[in-house]
Amino acid sequence: MLGNFPNTYTFTKNLAEKALLKNKGDLTVCLLRPAIIASSLKDPFPGWTDSLSAAGGISVLVGLGLVNYIRAEGNNKFDIVPVDIVTNHIIIATAYGATKAKGQMRVYNCGSSHSNPITMRGYKDSMVSKFDKLRFNKQAFPVSLEFI
């Protein structure tokens, strides 16, 4: 049923894009596809997040000592992008899309793995080293993370 899609998330994203393309009429559309969104790099301050979804949720749960195991290969690429980079990309893509002809649909991808590749193990090592220095006040268990 999913065809070449690895999961229902990517399958339904594709369905939504096809429905948008089919039903947009004369509307000019700018679609942004971000990678996994992580906490901010700089703005409003380093490490800022307002959500416990995606990479932010993993980071907080690991930092609290509540998650110690993730089912993944440590050598897998992990394409994450800071939220402030995504917001800047939205502004740029929208401004650029506004200059295009009526009725066009432009799709932009926003990720960091091409210029700043990281693996699951690299992300884990970065998290664990940061949480060794900057602990939560109410940490449940010591910070550790392994892949199974």
C-alpha positions in Angstrom: 0.0 0.0 0.0 2.9 2.4 0.8 4.7 1.6 -2.4 8.3 3.1 -2.3 7.6 5.1 0.9 9.3 3.9 4.0 6.5 4.9 6.4 3.0 6.5 6.6 4.5 9.9 7.4 6.4 10.3 4.1 3.4 8.7 2.2 0.9 11.1 3.6 3.2 14.1 3.0 3.4 13.0 -0.7 -0.4 12.7 -0.9 -0.8 16.2 0.5 1.6 17.7 -2.0 -0.2 16.0 -4.9 -3.5 17.2 -3.6 -2.1 20.7 -3.3 -0.7 20.6 -6.9 -4.0 19.3 -8.3 -6.3 21.8 -6.5 -4.2 25.0 -6.3 -5.8 26.6 -9.3 -4.2 30.0 -10.1 -2.7 30.2 -6.6 1.1 30.6 -6.5 2.4 28.1 -4.0 5.7 27.9 -2.1 6.3 24.6 -0.3 9.1 24.2 2.2 10.3 20.7 3.2 12.5 20.9 6.3 14.6 18.1 7.6 14.1 17.1 11.3 13.9 20.4 13.1 16.2 20.8 16.1 16.7 23.6 18.7 18.1 26.9 17.5 21.7 27.6 16.5 21.7 31.3 17.4 18.2 33.0 17.6 16.5 33.8 19.8 19.4 32.1 21.8 21.4 28.9 21.3 19.4 25.8 22.3 16.0 27.5 22.3 13.1 25.2 21.5 9.3 25.5 22.0 8.4 21.9 21.1 9.1 18.4 22.3 8.6 17.0 18.9 11.3 15.6 16.6 14.9 16.2 17.7 13.9 18.5 20.6 11.8 15.8 22.2 14.6 13.2 21.9 17.1 15.7 23.4 15.0 16.7 26.4 14.1 13.1 27.2 17.8 12.0 27.0 18.8 15.0 29.1 16.3 14.1 31.8 17.6 10.5 31.8 14.2 9.2 30.7 15.4 7.7 27.4 18.5 5.6 27.4 18.0 3.4 24.2 16.9 4.2 20.7 16.4 1.6 18.0 18.7 2.9 15.3 22.1 2.3 13.8 24.6 4.8 15.1 26.2 5.2 11.7 22.8 6.3 10.1 22.8 9.8 8.8 20.7 12.1 10.8 19.6 15.2 8.8 18.7 17.8 11.4 18.4 21.5 10.9 18.2 24.3 13.6 14.8 26.0 13.9 16.2 29.4 13.2 17.7 28.2 9.9 14.3 26.9 9.0 12.5 30.2 9.8 15.1 32.2 7.8 14.6 29.7 4.9 10.8 30.2 5.1 11.2 34.0 4.8 13.6 33.7 1.8 11.6 31.0 0.0 8.4 33.0 0.4 10.0 36.2 -0.9 11.5 34.4 -3.8 8.2 32.6 -4.5 6.3 35.9 -4.6 8.4 36.9 -7.6 7.3 33.9 -9.7 4.5 33.8 -12.2 0.9 33.2 -11.1 0.0 29.6 -10.6 3.5 28.2 -10.2 4.3 25.7 -7.4 7.9 25.9 -6.1 9.2 23.3 -3.7 12.2 24.0 -1.5 14.2 21.6 0.8 15.8 22.8 3.9 18.4 20.5 5.5 22.0 20.5 6.7 23.4 17.1 5.9 25.1 18.2 2.7 27.2 21.0 4.3 27.2 19.7 7.9 26.7 15.9 8.0 26.1 14.1 11.2 25.3 10.6 12.2 23.0 9.3 15.0 26.1 8.5 17.0 27.5 12.1 16.4 24.2 13.6 17.6 24.2 11.3 20.6 27.9 12.2 21.5 27.1 15.9 21.2 24.0 15.6 23.4 25.7 13.5 26.1 28.7 15.8 26.3 26.5 18.9 26.6 24.3 17.3 29.2 27.4 16.3 31.2 28.2 20.1 31.5 24.7 21.6 31.6 22.3 19.4 33.5 18.6 19.8 34.1 17.6 20.7 37.6 15.3 17.8 37.9 17.2 15.0 36.1 15.5 11.6 36.8 18.5 9.4 35.9 22.1 9.9 34.6 22.4 10.8 31.0 23.3 7.9 28.7 22.1 6.8 25.3 22.8 3.6 23.4 21.5 2.3 20.1 19.9 -1.2 19.9 
